[in-house]
Amino acid sequence: METFDFVVVGSGSGLSVASVAADRGQSVAVVEKGPLGGTCLNRGCIPSKMLLYHADVVETVRRADEFHVDATVDGVDFETIVREVNETVGEDAAAIRRGLRHSDQHTLFEGEGRFVDERTIAIVDGTDTGTRLRGETVLLAAGTRPSIPPIDGIEDVDYLTSTDALRLETPPDHLLVVGGGYIAAELGHFFGTFGSDVTIVGRRPHLLPEADEQVAAWFTDRYADRFTVHTGHAATAVSQSDGEVTLTARPFEYGPDGESGSVEESADPVTATGDALLLAAGRRPNTDILNVDAAGVEVDDDGFVETDEYLRTTADGVWALGDVVGEYLLKHSANHEARAVIRNLFGEDRSPVDYTAMPFAVFASPEVAGVGDRESDLRAANREYATSTYRYEDTARGNAMKAEGLVKALVAPDGEILGTHVVGPDASALIQEVVVAMKAGSGTVSDIRESVHVHPALPEVVQRAFAGPFTHGGHDHHG
């Protein structure tokens, strides 16, 4: 058995922690069963956003007539688009692998890691099951994988996960999507733009259930104009015949807790038939594959690793970060957690990981982004708040762009920014101003109001949302 000062399982954001350990002279082992670089680089945000930008370009050209420009999309080389993106991702992953292989400070173990004892890992690589290593410190950064929902007949049907969908070199004629979150929204936009008919089935009343309800409803209405959308429905059965998949869904009713619910078996079902089925119904942590019980690492009811405020697990010397922790399944959150682990593992003073003002963005069409509380969160907490909404088209730039969208600001009576939600072009960029105000500024509306905004530029829609007037309980509130 080989012993190392530091072992990281997973080669995404955990690699930055491993690099600091190596720079401090520690012996470092990296355990990775797949391509180097983790989910984001290989199966998630990087390839998906690269592909989505191609869809945005096509969509822009198709809107040209709105600006009295005669332009058409005369052809799309879909296969080349997908191949180029995946080749770029593959080259980046290979570069990371070469770097680790040639490093005198890192030892790379390519295979599946499974705990067999405290801080002791066996490597299963298909040919050698005898390699074992032990770390004085172990970091779990092994991420998640697509969740396969319990649908009758699913084991007998050819289906796609997000990983598979990102590698399709021909768009389906009709794509059936199970799930109503960001993966469903983004891939629906991608394939729909390139010619696929798209049917989306989601359990929640609106698509993007993690977004503010008003924004989610606005987004769902726009998607219903583009695609066939069945919200408030659960997929109950699938079957396949002659290359076609038939999906059956029934109304789904959530209970008072808003989390659990049940299928209304007596209700009439809806059915849809397509040539491809995409399962985008969430993700599950890889802790079962890791056999974390053998290491004394406790998990919650959903299998995510339990950590304290410093990201230490219940096992001595074992830390965790990223999607496997389940706090926020976002790459920028994993990077943020990596910085916290570096600080708490190697620094002189420990400090809790701070999730204040953690934003999210959905790169669909329209884009959606948000930070902080949603209005439903504030109502559930019985917290006093006020809200102001401003529309894109009521700004000079938004009007010039013929853009639809809105910015919704939520503030406390003393002017503290509680949350902000954006739907429309460049939402992912517009939200950043609010993140900086909440994280590095005073955290109040004055940060936005008193900053000079370029005129006429799109961020004015954010400034004007924070200029009010704010309404609360039907009364003006001047925050």
Stockholm file with secondary structure:
# STOCKHOLM 1.0

chainA/1-479         METFDFVVVGSGSGLSVASVAADRGQSVAVVEKGPLGGTCLNRGCIPSKMLLYHADVVETVRRADEFHVDATVDGVDFETIVREVNETVGEDAAAIRRGLRHSDQHTLFEGEGRFVDERTIAIVDGTDTGTRLRGETVLLAAGTRPSIPPIDGIEDVDYLTSTDALRLETPPDHLLVVGGGYIAAELGHFFGTFGSDVTIVGRRPHLLPEADEQVAAWFTDRYADRFTVHTGHAATAVSQSDGEVTLTARPFEYGPDGESGSVEESADPVTATGDALLLAAGRRPNTDILNVDAAGVEVDDDGFVETDEYLRTTADGVWALGDVVGEYLLKHSANHEARAVIRNLFGEDRSPVDYTAMPFAVFASPEVAGVGDRESDLRAANREYATSTYRYEDTARGNAMKAEGLVKALVAPDGEILGTHVVGPDASALIQEVVVAMKAGSGTVSDIRESVHVHPALPEVVQRAFAGPFTHGGHDHHG
#=GR chainA/1-479 SS CEEEEEEEESSSTHHHHHHHHHHTTCCEEEEESSSTTHHHHHHSHHHHHHHHHHHHHHHHHHTGGGGTCCCCCCCCCHHHHHHHHHHHHHHHHHHHHHHHHTCSSEEEEESEEEEEETTEEEEECSSCCCCEEEEEEEEECCCEEECCCCCBTGGGSCCBCHHHHTTCSSCCSEEEEECCSHHHHHHHHHHHHTTCEEEEEESSSSSCTTSCHHHHHHHHHHHHHHSEEEETEEEEEEEEETTEEEEEEEEEEECTTSSCEEECTTSCCEEEEESEEEECSCEEETHHHHTGGGGTCCBCTTSCBCCCTTSBCSSTTEEECGGGTCSCCCHHHHHHHHHHHHHHHHSSSCCCCCCTTCCEEECSSSCEEEEECCHHHHHHTTCCCEEEEEEGGGSHHHHHTTCCCEEEEEECTTCBEEEEEEESTTHHHHHHHHHHHHHHSCSBHHHHHTSCCCTTCTTHHHHHHHHSCEEETTEEECC
#=GC SS_cons         CEEEEEEEESSSTHHHHHHHHHHTTCCEEEEESSSTTHHHHHHSHHHHHHHHHHHHHHHHHHTGGGGTCCCCCCCCCHHHHHHHHHHHHHHHHHHHHHHHHTCSSEEEEESEEEEEETTEEEEECSSCCCCEEEEEEEEECCCEEECCCCCBTGGGSCCBCHHHHTTCSSCCSEEEEECCSHHHHHHHHHHHHTTCEEEEEESSSSSCTTSCHHHHHHHHHHHHHHSEEEETEEEEEEEEETTEEEEEEEEEEECTTSSCEEECTTSCCEEEEESEEEECSCEEETHHHHTGGGGTCCBCTTSCBCCCTTSBCSSTTEEECGGGTCSCCCHHHHHHHHHHHHHHHHSSSCCCCCCTTCCEEECSSSCEEEEECCHHHHHHTTCCCEEEEEEGGGSHHHHHTTCCCEEEEEECTTCBEEEEEEESTTHHHHHHHHHHHHHHSCSBHHHHHTSCCCTTCTTHHHHHHHHSCEEETTEEECC
//
